[in-house]
């Protein structure tokens, strides 16, 4: 369990250091999940635009 979330190596001293280490590991884990979700959303949008043959140049440059 410790090695899965990088909790095995602690450079901080004492009980406070343990708490800081856990918080930093949790923040990194949540950030990684958020980036994976964001990347999935970008892939879905790109795929949809590709399959619908939408030209972004036309959308942003037209005069309405």
JOMO-V13829 format. One record per backbone hydrogen bond with DSSP energy under -1.0 kcal/mol. NH is the residue of the N-H (numbers start at 0). CO is the residue of the C=O. If there is no record, write none. Layout:
nh->NH co->CO
nh->NH co->CO
This chain:
nh->4 co->0
nh->6 co->1
nh->16 co->12
nh->17 co->13
nh->18 co->14
nh->19 co->15
nh->20 co->16
nh->21 co->17
nh->22 co->18
nh->23 co->19
nh->24 co->20
nh->25 co->21
nh->26 co->22
nh->27 co->23
nh->28 co->24
nh->29 co->25
nh->30 co->26
nh->31 co->27
nh->32 co->28
nh->33 co->29
nh->34 co->30
nh->35 co->31
nh->36 co->32
nh->37 co->33
nh->38 co->34
nh->39 co->35
nh->40 co->36
nh->41 co->37
nh->42 co->38
nh->43 co->39
nh->44 co->40
nh->45 co->41
nh->46 co->42
nh->47 co->43
nh->48 co->44
nh->49 co->45
nh->50 co->46
nh->51 co->47
nh->52 co->49
nh->53 co->48
nh->58 co->54
nh->59 co->55
nh->60 co->56
